[in-house]
Amino acid sequence: MNLIIEGYIKNLTKDDIYNFAIKNNIDLTLEELNFTYNFIKTNYQEVLKSPNNFNFDKYRNNFSKNNFLKIEQLIKKYSNYL
């Protein structure tokens, strides 16, 4: 499973993130989009190793309050698959 995710992450674009966010009713600012893209590209392996230890709350200041809450819900939803 991790190899599939790794292959997807390597080809991930900012447009992919933006489109996923829009589909989930999240309107990211350019700064939020850039942060999310860079975070995923540099931290995905660590998150995959221990998804239960991932503390999204540390990144609260990188998002608007509304977007943070929506993203937090998505993380909870998708972490069940890991």
N, C-alpha and C positions, 0 to 999 in steps of 0.2 A: 504494500500500500504506500509506504513512504517513497518508493522509487517513482511511482505514478505522480505523487504530489511534487516531488523534486523536479521531475520533467516538466510539469505544468508551471512551476514557479520560475524555472529558467526562461520560459517563453512568455511569461506574464508581462503585460504592458500596462501603462497608466490608463489607457483606454479600457482595458479589461476591468480594472479596479473601479473606474468611474461608472462603467455600465452596470457592474454588479451592484454598486451602491445605489444607483438610480432605480434599479429593479427592486431594491429593498427600501425604497422611500428615504434614501439618505442623499442629501445634496451637499457633497463635499466642496469646500472652498479649494482653491488651488494649493494653498498651504497644507490643508488637511490631506489632499490627494498626494502631494509630494511626500509628506511625512509617512503616510500609509505605504506608499510604493517602496520607499527606502527602508522602512521598518521590515516589511515582508521580505524583501530581497536579502537583507542582512541578518535577519533573526529567525527565519522559518525553521532552520534545522534545530535550533535550541527549543523552540516551541513544540516541534514534533516529538522531540525526545521526552519532554515532560509537560504535556498539555495541562495537567492538573496543577502545575506549579506556576503557570503563567498568570501574572497579576496585571491585568489591563488597567487597573486603577492608577498605576504609575504614570499613565499617558493621558490622563484626564485633561490636562492643560493644553494638549495638542489638538483638541477638538472643541467645537461648540458643545454646550450642555446637551442639546437635543441630539446631535449626531453621536456624542459619546454614549448616551443611553441606548440608542438604536444599535450601535456597533456592539455594545456590551451584550445585548440580547442575541445578536447574530453569533457572537463568539460562544455563548452558552449553547445555542442551538447546534452549531457545527462541531463543537468540541466533543459532543456525544458520539460523533462518528469516528473520532480518533481513539 
